[in-house]
Amino acid sequence: MSKSELEPTTSNLAETDNYLVWKADEPDNETTYHVELGNLTVHFFQEEWDEFLKLIRSMG
């Protein structure tokens, strides 16, 4: 297996001057989501991400 096959494929989902949300499609077919808030990064697996989105949507 080549090195590139071991690397996740990443894409930015949203970005502002101070915040970034991106996802990584991992080689093991898992998708992880990452929310960068200044010096803090929160990592989510798919099930956690779905619950987080549900929480955010319930606020508005």
Secondary structure as the mmCIF struct_conf table of DSSP 4:
data_model
#
loop_
_struct_conf.conf_type_id
_struct_conf.id
_struct_conf.beg_label_comp_id
_struct_conf.beg_label_asym_id
_struct_conf.beg_label_seq_id
_struct_conf.end_label_comp_id
_struct_conf.end_label_asym_id
_struct_conf.end_label_seq_id
HELX_RH_AL_P HELX_RH_AL_P1 LYS A 3 LEU A 6
BEND BEND1 GLU A 7 GLU A 7
HELX_LH_PP_P HELX_LH_PP_P1 PRO A 8 PRO A 8
STRN STRN1 THR A 9 GLU A 15
BEND BEND2 ASP A 17 ASN A 18
STRN STRN2 TYR A 19 ASP A 25
TURN_TY1_P TURN_TY1_P1 PRO A 27 ASP A 28
BEND BEND3 ASN A 29 ASN A 29
STRN STRN3 THR A 31 LEU A 37
TURN_TY1_P TURN_TY1_P2 GLY A 38 ASN A 39
STRN STRN4 LEU A 40 PHE A 45
HELX_RH_AL_P HELX_RH_AL_P2 GLN A 46 SER A 58
TURN_TY1_P TURN_TY1_P3 MET A 59 MET A 59
#
